[in-house]
Amino acid sequence: MMSAVIVEDLSKHYGPVRAVDGVSFTVEPGEVFALLGPNGAGKTTVVEILEGHRGRDGGTVSVLGFDPATGGREYRERIGVVLQEAGFEDEFSVAELVRLFSGFYPHGRDPDEVIEQVGLKDKRNARVRTLSGGQRRRLDLALGLVGRPDLLFLDEPTTGFDPSARHRAWELVDGLRSSGTTILLTTHYMDEAQHLADRVAVLKEGRLVAVGTPETLGVSGGHASVLAFRLPPGTVVADLPGLAGEVEAHGAAIAVRTSRPAHDMHTLTGWALERGVELDSLTVTRPSLEDVYLELTGESRADEVRS
């Protein structure tokens, strides 16, 4: 089966600035693929090229078998787009606007069904100007879904949502995946990418620096796991065996940052068995998606909050 999205050596330049610099990846049918990166990394440019809203300077792109630059109406009828910010005529009601958008597509969904699906049933007759920020985002989502897209572009879909609304949106995305809809997601929320994405790609300064599942993204790059335990009574740090990782001691509490957790765990437990001692509070913590993302992009946690 052909990949839903094929991007090969994609580039886009603005004068001397390489906004996208030789990016390649694929998205499989029915997959949720998250494109991550700090502001200015090139995410929006890549997505706009895939949507057909921006031209490219180099490389090849195939989306649902179309070149987005030349796919025209036939291509646009098969995709849905949820922009980070969209402008609507404030005097439309929710139902009027969803019904209008449904009519743009040859196989549009029932507007009332979509309105209920995104949690706006109680607001179906409300004017757009009266909606809160979170309710407007739900309306954005409804308009992206109403055309029954084969591929849905979600740009920061839960910005402005409270925790309850975010989880309902996640359930909606999970349901779309189950029905076979392919989804390309951009988000600044690492927990969102961790929960929703089958695979993630990280962009930095226009280049792709990593692709993988949220669980394994850091493994191939040698990102550190942490072994933690307490020194057995009567031992000191100098008694520990040679380990591949970096040992940090805070009193009796020991943390070993290592890219070879299995090796160091084997060494530690063998050492403890030989001495007949226990390693109290022994745990192994793999790097989270957020940890790996921050290391790959060079951002601090404070930077991520500000973004």
Stockholm file with secondary structure:
# STOCKHOLM 1.0

chainA/1-307         MMSAVIVEDLSKHYGPVRAVDGVSFTVEPGEVFALLGPNGAGKTTVVEILEGHRGRDGGTVSVLGFDPATGGREYRERIGVVLQEAGFEDEFSVAELVRLFSGFYPHGRDPDEVIEQVGLKDKRNARVRTLSGGQRRRLDLALGLVGRPDLLFLDEPTTGFDPSARHRAWELVDGLRSSGTTILLTTHYMDEAQHLADRVAVLKEGRLVAVGTPETLGVSGGHASVLAFRLPPGTVVADLPGLAGEVEAHGAAIAVRTSRPAHDMHTLTGWALERGVELDSLTVTRPSLEDVYLELTGESRADEVRS
#=GR chainA/1-307 SS CCCSEEEEEEEEEETTEEEEEEEEEEECTTCEEEEECCTTSSHHHHHHHHHTSSCCSEEEEEETTBCTTTCHHHHHTTEEEECSSCCCCTTSBHHHHHHHHHTTSTTCCCHHHHHHHTTCGGGTTSBGGGCCHHHHHHHHHHHHHTTCCSEEEEESTTTTCCHHHHHHHHHHHHHHHHTTCEEEEECSCHHHHHHHCSEEEEEETTEEEEEECTTTTTTTTTCCEEEEEECCTTCCGGGSCCCSSEEEEETTEEEEEESCHHHHHHHHHHHHHHHTCCCTTCEEECCCHHHHHHHHHTCCHHHHHHC
#=GC SS_cons         CCCSEEEEEEEEEETTEEEEEEEEEEECTTCEEEEECCTTSSHHHHHHHHHTSSCCSEEEEEETTBCTTTCHHHHHTTEEEECSSCCCCTTSBHHHHHHHHHTTSTTCCCHHHHHHHTTCGGGTTSBGGGCCHHHHHHHHHHHHHTTCCSEEEEESTTTTCCHHHHHHHHHHHHHHHHTTCEEEEECSCHHHHHHHCSEEEEEETTEEEEEECTTTTTTTTTCCEEEEEECCTTCCGGGSCCCSSEEEEETTEEEEEESCHHHHHHHHHHHHHHHTCCCTTCEEECCCHHHHHHHHHTCCHHHHHHC
//
